[in-house]
C-alpha cells in the first residue's frame, strides 16, 4: 500500500522505512534487509540516500521512498491512495511514470484511487468510476473519455449540471 502522504516513520532512516515490513515479517538479517532496501531505492532512482532521515527528503523523494517500501516485500498487488496529491505537475507525472514502470518491471497489478483524471488516463488500462458508493462505469481510458453517462462526463469535465458535486464522485 502506498499511502497518500507516504506514512514514513520520521524517527527511522530511509532504509529502515523501506525495510520495515521485511524486518517485522521475515527472518532476513538486518544486512539482507538493508541490501534489499537499497536495491529497491536504486530501482526508483534514489541512490545513496539510505542513511538519510525522511525530513531530509523532498516531497517527490518521500513518495518514491514510500513506493520502495511498498515493493520491498515483492507484492502481487499494489494499492495507491491518491499518489499524486500535493505534487506539482512535473513531480506528479514522474510518479505516474514510476507506477507504469513498476507495472512493467516487476509485473505488479496496481489499484489506484485518484481524482486526477490526467493520472488515471496515463496509468490505467481499466477505470472504474464510483458514484454514491456504486460503480457506475467501467472501461478503458478511451471508453471513459467517450462515455455517454452524464455523471461520468460531469466528473471528467469538472462541470456539475445539477445535483452532483465533485465531492460526491470518485474514481
N, C-alpha and C positions, 0 to 999 in steps of 0.2 A: 504494500500500500504506500503510495506517495501522497502524503498529506498536503493540503493546500498551503500551509505555512511552513512546511518542511518538518516540523516537530523534532528538530535536532536537540540533543541534550547539551546545554551550554557549558556544563562542567566537564565534558569529555572532549578529548581531541578528535579530529576528523576521523582517523582510522578506527577509533573506538566506537564512534557513532555508526560508521559503515558496518563494522563487525559486530554490533550489539546483538543481533539475533543469533549469530554464529556462536558468540561467547555464551549466550544463555541456553541455547538449544542443541548444541553439538558437543562432541568430545574433542574438537580440534584444539590444538595448543594455541597459546597467545600468539606465538610466532606465525603459525599457519593462518590464523585469523587476520593478523596484520598483513601478511603477504596477499591474502585474497582481497582484503580491503584495498590495498594499493593497486592490485590488478584491476578491480572494478573502477577505481578512481581514474586510472590511466585510460581505461576503455572510454571514459566520458571526457577525456581531455584535461583531466585535473592531475597534473604532475607535481610531485614534491610538495604537496600540501597536507600530507597525512598527519603531521605533528602540529598543525595549526588548530586554533580553537574556532568554533563557529562564529564568534564575534569578529574574527579577523577576515571573514569572507564577505564578498559582495552578495547581493540577493540572488543573482544568477548562479553563483558558485554554490550557495546553500541549497538551491533547488537541485543542482547536479549531485551534490553530496547526498541529498535525500534519495535521489534516484539510485545512486550507487548502493545505498543501504537497502533499497527495495530489491535490487537484483542480486545482492550478495548471497542470498540463500538459493539462488537459481530457481525462482518460482516458474510455474507454468502459466500463471495469470498475474498480471499487474493491474492494480486498481489505482487510478489517478483521480484526485479530488481537485478540480479547478487548477490544473498545473500551471496555467499562465497568468493567474490572478496576481495583480500587483506588479507585473513586469512591463517594461516598455516594449513597444512592438518588435524591436530587434531582438531583445532577450526572449520574448515570447516565441518568436519564430525559431530561435535557437533551441528552445525546449521542445517545440513541435518536431524539429528535425531529429532531436535525440529520441523522442518517442518512436518515430518512424524507424530510426536506425536500430533501436533496441529490438523492435519487432523483427527486423531483418537479420541482425547479427546473432541474437540469442533465441530467436524463434519463440517469443513470448506473446501470448494473447494479451491485449490491452483493453481495459474497460475504462473509459474516461467520462467523468461528469464535468460538463462545461456549459457555460452560457455563451462562449466565444465561438461564433459560427466560423470565423476565419480558421481557427484551430480545428474545429470539427471537420471542416471540409478538407483540411490538409492531412490530418492523421487518420481519419476514419475510412474504412471500407464499407461500413454499415452504420447508420444513425437511427436511433430510436428517440422519438420526440414524446415527452411526457407532458400531460396537462391534467391538473387536478388529480394527481396520483395514478393516472392511467396512461398507457402507451396509446397514442392516437395516430402515429405514423411511423413506419419503419421502411428504410430504403437506403440505397447508395447515396452518396453526397449529391449526385446529379438528380436522382429521383426526388430527394428532399427539396432541392432548389426549385424544382418544377412541380412540386406538389400542388394539387388543387384544393387542399384542405385550408380553409380560411384562417384557422388558428395558427397553423404552421407558417403560413405566409406572413401573418401579422408578426410572429416572433422573429422570423429571419429578416424581415424588412425593418423591424423596430418601430412599427406603426400600429398602434392599437385602434381598432374600429369597433368600439362597443365595450362590452363588459370585461374583456381580457386585459390584464396588465402584464408587463414583463415579469413582475414578481410572481405571477401565477404560473408562468410557463417555464419549463426546464427541459434541457436536453438530457 
